[in-house]
Structure formats: C-alpha cells, structure tokens
C-alpha cells in the first residue's frame, strides 16, 4: 500500500502537467480547415503598442462576454477568431444585421436592463445577440444618457443615491461600454479630435511609412463607377425620406431654416460615411495591394474556404519585411501567452493544491502533502514563466498595473509559502499557497482583465525608472509577506478553535512562522514604501504627498510595526499575534485595491465595482474570523493544550510569559546574553 | 534576547538606571521621574498605542481626500496638532464599499490627535527608550539604526511640512523667466493683491498686499497706498461659467477668448482629481482716505493672472481693473506669490511624444538655457519626465504643457530636506536587515541544533 502511495505525488504532478499541456497545446489544423490560430497571429498596432490580433480580439470578447471564446446556448465552443472573422470589416451600417450580429455574446444579467430591452431571461446563459438588442435600442440609449449624468453627479458628490439606483446605472453603463468595445472592432472612421485611432493592421512597406488601418486606405479612394455614384445618391434620398417620415413632414420645404441646415449637415455626414465605409472598400486594390489581399483572406475565412491558409502564409512572407525581428518575436511570444493562458490554468491547479493539502490533514498525510507541494511548485514554475514572458513582451518591470501586481503577488505568495512548507512540513504553507494562488489569479483573470489590455502602455511618469521598478516590486513583496502571515494567523485560529489536536509544539511552530513572516513583511513594505517616496522625489519633487495609495502603503508598514511591538512588549501572545496578522490582511486589501476605489488621487487607476465587492467580502469574512479568534480560549476545541501550556509556563518562570517560544529556546542556549 | 523584550528585563534596567542616577539624597525624586515619566514614555506599550492611533489617523486622512483637496487634508490632519474628524467619513467609506447607512450624510465630528502630536510623541518615545537602554551592543545595532532612520524620516516630514515651497514656471517657447509662481506654501495663501501706480519711469510702482490680509470685512490701510481698500468678501475658490450659467471647460477657453464669462464661487475639489489649484476671488471697494467715499468696486480673481491657469488660456481678463484717482490711472490685480530667482531660464523647445495611435503621453522634454551671471554659469539644460534639474537649492521638474505643445510648465520645489529620505532609507533598511538576519540565523541554528 505504502509503496503505491509514495508514487502518488508523481502521478498527481504528471496529471497536472498533462492537464495544462493538453489545454495549452496548439490545436492541430488540418489542410481542409481555416487556420484561425494563424489569423490570430497577424500583428497589429493598437493603443500604443504592437500586438497579435488575437490579443485585441480575446480581450474585447472577454469584456463583452466574460469568456475567451464564444459558447453557444447549446454549449458549442467557437474560437474567438472564428467569431472575429465575421466581425471583421463590418461597419456601423451593419451593426445590428449580418452574421456578426447573430452571435449571442453580450452578457446581460441585470433584470432592469432585460426589461428595458424587452429580452427574455436566460438563466445560466445570460448572453444576447445584437439582433435581439436592436429592437429597443433607442430606449437603451436614452437610459445610458441618464445613467452617465447620474454617474457624473455621484462622482462630484452632488447626490447620494440609493443602492439599487446606483447598481442600475452602473449596469447600464457597463453594457454601453461593452457595445463601445465591440464597435471598436468594426471598421470605423475615427471621429474628429478622437486620438484613439482604429487598430492598424497593415504594416508599412517602406522605411518611413506608418502602420495603416483599412479606413486609412478607404479614405484615399477617389474613383467611383457610375453605378456606385447612383447607389450613393439613392441611399442619400432614402435617408432623407426616412428622417422626414419619422418626423411626419412630407415636404422638405416645410422645415424651418434651422432644421434644414441641420438636415443638410447630417446628410453630408451620412453620405460621406456611407461612401467611405460601404463603397470605397471595392476599390482597395487600386490603393494598396496588401489591403486587398487581406480583405480577400478574411473573406475566404468567412466562407470557411481553407484556401485562405496559403494566402495568409504568402501575405506574411511578403509584407512583413519592415517589422524588426525582435518585434515579431515579441508578438509570437504574446500569441503563445494568449493561447496557453497560464494564469487561468493556475487557478484550477491551485484549487487542487488546496484540496490535496486539506485532505492530507485527515488521511495519507505525507503522500498527499507531497502531491500538493509538487503541484504548487508546478504552479509557481508556470507563473514564473508567464511573468518572465510578460516582462519580455512589455519591456517593463514585473509590476506596472493592478493586473500585473496581482499575478506577481500570487507568485510571491507561492514562493514564500513553499519556503515555509520546507521549513515546517505540515501542509500549512502549501495550503495557503493554494488559497492565495487561486484568489489572486482569479482576481487578475476574472476582474482585472475586464478593464482592458493587461499589457497596456503606461503614462509617461510611470515609465521605467530604477526606483519605480524597485518600489513596485518590493511593495508587492511586502503585500505578499503580510498576506502570508495573515493566512497563517487564520490557520492558527481555525486549528485552535475547530480542531481538538492543536498541540503545543504545533502552536509554537505556527507562531514562529507568523512572527517570521511579519518581520519580512515589515522589512519589505518599509523599504518598498520609502523607495516609492524616493521615486516620487525624483519625478515631481515630493518625497511624500499623502496620496491615498501612499497612505495605504504606510498603513501596511505601521500595522506590521504595531504587530511586532505589541508582541515584544507582551501586549499580545501567540493568539493575539494570529488575530493581529489577520487584521493585516484587511489593511493590505485596503491598500492594494481599496484605495483605488475611493476615486481620488494619482494612483486611482483601477476603479471597478467587482473590486469593491472583493474588498467588502474580504473585510466581512475577516471580521468573522477575528470574532472567532477572540472567543475565550477555554471554549476552543484545543483548549486543554493551551491551558496546560500557560499553566506550565507560569509555574516555571512567570516573567517569561511574553517571550516567544523562539526567545525561550534562545535563552536556554545562550544564558549569558541576558547579563 | 534582551534586544526586543522590554518587560522581562525591565527590573534589570531599573537597577541600572537607579545606579546611573546614583546620588542617594534625591533618590525618591529621581525614582519618581523615572517611574512616572521616563518609563511610560519609553515603553513599547506607548509605541503600540501611537502606531494604532497613526493607523486610524492615516485611514481617515485618506478618506477625507474624497471631500477636500489633498493639501487641505494634509494641513488639517497630518500637519496639525489636533483634528476634528467628521463622522460622515465613516459614511463615505460605507457608501463606497457597503452601503448600509443609506443616503443621508452622517452629522457630527469627533476629536483626534493630529500628525504633529503623534510625531512628537513617537520621537520622544523612541529617543527616551534608546536613552534609557543606552548600551550599544552588537545585537542592538540593528534596532539603533532602524530607529535613528525613523527619527530622520519624521524630522524630514517636519522640515517638509514647515519649510517646503512649491511653485511653477509657465513658459511659452522662447520666453525667459527669472521668477517662479508659488502655488503651495505651508499654512499661508499663495497669492497677493497688487496696487499698481503708473510711474513716469519705465517700470510701474507696485505695492504688494499679502493674500493673508484679505479677510472679509477688513480694511487695508497702509501709508504706501493713497487710498483705503475695503475687503467686502473673500472666496477661497471660484470657477468660471458662461453668462447663461453653463460650465466652461477651461481648456476650451483658448479658442473662445472674448466669450462672456463670469467668475462664481466654487467649492474646493476633492483629492488630486481637480487638475488646477484653487482660484481665489476677492470683492474690494476702493475708498477715499478721508471721506470714505467709494471710488470703485471690483471683483478681482486669480483668473485674471494669466500664469495662474497653468497652460491653457492666457490673459483672458488681462485688462485688469483701473481706477482714476487724483489724475493718475491706477490698477489693481492679483497674482501668485513669487520665488525670485537670481538667475534666469529660457525655454528653447518643448517636445511631447505620444504612444502611437493614442493620446497617452510617452515623454515630455523641455530644453532650456540657464543664465546665471552671479555664478557665471551659462549653459543649456534639459528637463525630462523623471529627470529633474537641481540647481541652487531648487529642483525643477517637467510637470505639464500647453495645449498644442507650444509651451511648458515646470514644477519648482524648494525642500531643504530632500536628501534625508535617501539616507534614512538606507539606514533603516540596513538596520532591519541586520536585526532580522540575527533572528533568522538564530532560528535556523536552533533547527539544526
């Protein structure tokens, strides 16, 4: 039996590797199918950086739908790029029609919005197509105007609104945001003054040329055929007719001069758009052969014609010569990162780590603990690879936005907990590694990607500076240590209150672990915070500005210092240490996410109501744990172990009450230190 | 482990202190001083209480920024002896995260020790504690370092709080400046009222009335002024609106110069979200000295000072307010207090790069000529994001720019203590590393046995 069990860790590790391997493997593409993965690797220039098309598509789809691929109502999975092929080259004139409008991808849960749009409820699925949204879209647009007005007022703190109204407004704006994200994938004309250009997919062909979008090409088209001009004219007439019939006026001459002017202006705008978006694409080949070829590739892909594969290969071979190799390599790397989706699989693996570690406390102690450790190491390796890839792709320090801080802290917690596990092999460290890994990666993957491109470019002032890089990494590591100590505090309380077998040596060990991590937390958070001040001094001449995020960091430092001083003077003992370190978690969450939700300050870059919810639940749950931890020890399940211990200690040396067990041991070995 | 455990060796320290105090006759007095003053001041319990109070103060000081501008909060919470904290900050926190208290703001305030009290007590606490346990052993070096670094940091915060000045220089390309407009001085107003008398010589004679004197209802009577200035009303911040009452986007004003606008009182913005500084306005009536006859009544605001609105719109209200008195044409206006530089800076060129296809700035750069005839220092300098110029006690940072990139705004900071944090950071970090290494080594040794 034991012999077989000792093989268990390797089996578990193998299963973990196999799971990720299968999920992340490049899908086999046969000659007879369109190779969507290859389409996703097309490089584009968008929002300040070069990236593969799949990054734009998947991030957008995730914001719209909450998934990285399209899943139909009957559970069929469609790759994101397959969906995008239908979206590609559509314009606002076909916003609500055509194949792209049929996909049920817009996630709407809020019942008020469903009522507003007259949509049926779809529990478990929640997703709706543009065709369905179209019918009552005008009502929705009015609601959006009202909601954004309300939002503005709330932001300026002019009104205080009840919770349901606020939620309703938020949800309406959220859907409107999803529609905006979708429309950015369409071929569109940038409105004047809008500096955010449409994504540019056509690489430059000469040295000093820029990347171009399809609209850039269409705008250069001048020669239209007779039929086309007729078509444009007819369309214009139709447009006027539509507007007039909507207002109930038959003769345009009945309009007031003001209305006539407005109509004229709208008409010009409309027909320009129509000409540009609907007719001009027919003539792309005259302006740019590569635009025409690309259009053809996507057209074939839309029809499901596998010929597009070879065309795409030709396209890549002949038109990408101006892109530097480094750039192509980065894009390739990002495609791999997108496809493998490491941070997502790490969530799953970490849940297994938690289960294995927890079960090991009941049966098959060592084999299961070992399995959990191996799996956790595997997670750490995956995360590290992911982080290194991200550093490589972005050319920045590992932490530059909330998303990256989250995955960095996840890896940090993993590493710290594994070290603790090595020092104290009780499946406690690895358990907390699993918990933190699952939560932080969940936050990164499910909440923080909603705010857009996780590899976004950053403001100039946040651009690389030595002290900034040091600051963000060290502060994050300080968070790591604080969160780890909090987790150990939680385990301490849980074991003491709920299990009868929390014996003295185990208490001692856990206290040592908490104490040690708090020391590290103080060191790292202090250095990180001051490094931030130094960076601020170099950037705008203020070492310390009492900005919310800075205050958050100083709270973490103060709290860790408080824990240590309270321990040293005997105000708290091991139970108190555990409770205080649990509160450290609350402080850290306030500092990390909470301060960003107050809507003020230089660092308030990450407002999200999901993060508000996260903070809320972390705080509420921790208050419960703290409440439990404050139950008098005589009611704890492990009470006998605690009471006997303090009785002994009091009997032997009353003044030693306050010392950590660590100190006691030290004293016995070096008695001369005291004198 | 005598380094960190205070309670267990207190009896020992007590003896030691008593011995040091020595002399028998006054023993009781000294003992009393020790027992009732020094010992509590040096106690770790006090440290814990102070840290806890700091955590609470910083927490509320953070929340308060949802209602007031950061510098207001800093002065009322962190650079003050005492603060009344509104209960509604709890409500604000609740409304952001929990939404339990409903839609009514909570009334009332509660008192709390301000930053100065906590900092002073902390300084006392740490100094007395180390003085009482004066022995410097190898094991204690770490703690000594940590705490002396902390003293440095706290001192720096005091120096900054009392002495630091922030100003800005607003340049158009080609412009030369030898002064900086102050936009932050601790505990005082950043602007002056000017009384400008026409002079036969080239330069007008300017009388500067410090902003602090502009208190609603007061009268300014000074021999340098031929008249009396009665301050009817003072507004700490204003906004501009069209005559119809619509809000105006300040940045759009440059294109709408000459549009009818009026200046209206406005509350000061929250946190650092308000991009500009407060724009005060004062309503004054100019009176004849003897008869108190009103010669003119003006609303004078910072909007009239073209440098005050940072980059975008210059001199929209430039004409100022004129008054004829005894055959002379006087003017009144308002402007920032100034740091006069004994040298000049000329902006040659400003460059602003953006990330491709976005409006996000990638880098800013000002190329300047420095002309210092006092030190005979003439050279080209460039100031970039994250690369300031430090010169003769001032530091110049790239801070903002004109719409359309035709000019640049430099932030000028005077902070005599700017090097302290660098030293403190090294000292404390080294101390912590040293101390925790001792703990770690000891712990690992204990495991190996």
Interface residues (C-beta under 8 A of the other chain):
Chain A: X45 X46 X47 X48 X49 X157 X160 X161 X162 X163 X166 X195 X196 X197 X200 X210 X211 X423 X457 X458 X459 X460 X461 X463 X465 X512 X516 X519 X520 X522 X523 X526 X527 X530 X531 X533 X534 X537 X538 X539 X540 X541 X542 X543 X544 X545 X546 X547 X548 X551 X552 X554 X555 X558 X559 X561 X562 X565 X566 X568 X569 X570 X571 X587 X590 X594 X595 X597 X598 X599 X600 X601 X602 X604 X612 X615 X616 X619 X655 X656 X658 X659 X662 X663 X665 X666 X667 X669 X673 X674
Chain B: X1 X2 X4 X5 X6 X7 X8 X9 X12 X43 X44 X45 X47 X48 X51 X52 X54 X55 X58 X59 X61 X62 X63 X65 X66 X67 X70 X73 X74 X78 X95 X96 X97 X98 X99 X102 X103 X104 X105 X139 X153 X156 X157 X160 X166 X270 X271 X272 X273 X354 X355 X356 X357 X358 X359 X360 X361 X362 X363 X364 X385 X386 X387 X388 X395 X397 X399 X411 X413 X415 X418 X421 X422 X424 X425 X428 X429 X432 X433 X436 X439 X440 X442 X443 X446 X447
